[in-house]
Amino acid sequence: MKTTVLTAASFSLLALLGSGQAQGNLVMPAVSIRPTTATPVPTELARQVLVQPARLEAAVAPGYTTAPLTFTLLSEVATEVYLRPSDPRLVFRGPKDGQVSLTPYTLQSVSFLAMTAHNGVIDILNAAGERIAQAPYTVFSPKSVNQSASLTFSPLTQKTSLGYSVSSTWTGLREPAFSAGINLGYTPPDRLEGTISLNVRW
């Protein structure tokens, strides 16, 4: 047989309901819900925007054919601008019309995808179609080798050393990497020495 346990709170609720039934229907206060919509921020016609960084550069990584290009726009007023790259190989990762909404004194990040290494310019237009800024950019080709050079001098021994090294770029977990280097040293009056190194890493 099922047993029902009533607590003190249950008795209070039953008593309230019973009292309501005895006196008439239980009336609950009316609650009205009114949907609200956010008021759009009024925009102004932009006359200038700041592009940062000053030099827009990207590089295709070894093993890739594309590279992302990202920078920021800054405006003093709430406005809308439109981005127009001069080269179709640079694709805007946003609305098809290139529209970007800017709020005052807020860095707005924008992103493009370069389909290959190339140079170009991005025109920035205001809502009236006027060009208010330009952003030249460079997308470098992937490097085939890494290079470094060094020059050192020791005041104690008067020795001057010159070094140069070159190494292959990393392209895969199983791909061996090669590096080679040469070092030359000269100590007055007539001591000349040097070393050559070759390394393979896999």
N, C-alpha and C positions, 0 to 999 in steps of 0.2 A: 504494500500500500504506500502511495506517494504522500509524503509529509511536506506541507508548506509552512515555512517559517516567516513570520511577520515581525519586522523590527519596529522600534518606536517611530521612526520616520515614516514607515508604511502606515501606521495607525493615524499619524497626523495628516497624511495626504488623504486617506480614506475619510477622515473626519471632515476635512475641508470640502471634499467632493460631495459628501453627504449633506453638508450644510448648504452647499450651492444648489443641490437638487431639491432640498426642502424649501428654499427660498425662491427658487426659479432657476433659470438657466445660468450657467457660469459664464460671465462675460469677460473676455480677455481684451486688453487695450489694443487698439488698432495701430498697426505699424505700417508706415508707408515707405517704400523704397523708390528713390528717384535716381536713375542713372545719370552720371555726369561725364562729360567729355573734357579732356585736357585742352586748354586754350593754346593754340599754336603760337610759337614765338614769332613775332614779326621780324621779317628780314629786311635788310637794306641792300642797296646796290653797292657791291664791293668796288673800291678803287685801287686797292693794293692788297697783296697777301705776301707773307714771308715764307720762303721755301728753305727748309733745313734738312740735312746739312747743305752747305754752300756748294760742295762738289758731290754729285750723285754718281756713285761708282758701284759696280757689281762685277763679279767674276764667275765664269762657268767653272764648276768644280770638275776635276778629272773624272772621266767616266760619264759625265752628264753632257747634255746639249742645251739645257735651259738654265736660267738663273733668275732668282727673285730680285726685284728692285723695289726698295721701300724707302719712303721719306715722309716728312711731316709738313703740314700747312698750318699757318697761324694767321688769324684775322682779328682785327680790333672790333669788328661788328658782327652781328649775326647775319650770315649771308649764305648764298649758294654759288658755287663755282663749277666750271666744267673743264675737264682735262682732255686735251687733244694731243696725243703723241704724233710726231711727224712721220714715224716709221711703223708700218703695220706689224712688224715683228715684235713690237712691244704691246702687250695686251693688258688692258686695265682689269683688275680683279674686283669689279664692282658693277654698278648699273651700266647698261649698254650705252647710255648717252653720256657717260663719264661724269655724272653729277656727284658732287660732294657737298654736304651740309656742314657749315662751320659755325661754332659758337664762339663768342668773344673770348679772347685770351686763353684759348684751349688748344693744345697741340692735337691736331687730327692726323692720324697715320693713314697713308694711302699706299697701296701695293700694286705693283705691276709684275708681269712675268715676261722676261725676255726669251724669245724662242730660239735665239742664237746670239753670238757675240756681234755687236755693232755699236755705232754711235748715233745719237739723235737728240732731239729737243722735244720737250713737252710744253705745249702752250696752255696757259691757264686763263680761261675766259670768265667774265662775270655774266650775270643773267641777261645783260643787253648784248652779249656777243663780243664785247670789247676785250682785247688781250691786255691783262693787267700784270702778268708775270710770265717768265720763261724759265724752264729748268733743263739746262743741257745735262746729258748723262752719257756715261761710257760703260759698256759691258765688255769686259776683257775675255779673250779666249782662254781655255784651260792651259795651265802651265805644263810643259813636258818635263822640265827639270827645275830643281831648286838650286840657287847659287848663293855663295857667301864669300866675302873677302875680309881680311883683317890686316892691320898694320900696327905694330907695337914697337916701343922704344924703351930701353932700360937705361936711365941716367947713371945707375951704379956701374954697369959694365960697358956702357956705350954701345950695346948690341941693338941692332935694328932687325926686326923680323917681319916677314911678309908671308901671308897665307892665303890660299884660295881653295875652295872646295865646291864640288858639284854633286848633286844626288838626284836620282829619279823620283818622280812623284808617286805617291801611293795610289794604286788603282784597284786593289783587291786583297782579300785575306790571304790568298794562296800565291799572290804575285810577288816574286823576289824584288827587293829594292837594292839598287846599286849606288855606291858613293865613292868618290875619288877626291884626293886632295894633294896639294903640294905646299911645302913650307920651306922658305929660304931665310937664312940668318947671316948677318954680317957683323963682325966685331973688329973694330980697328986694331992694328993697322992693316992686317991682311988675312984675317980668318973668315972664311966663307964656308958655310955648311947648309945642307938641305936634306929634306926627306920627301918621299912620295908614298902615298897610301892608297890602297884599293880595298873596298869592303863590299860584301854581299850579305844581305839580310833576308831571311825568309821564315 
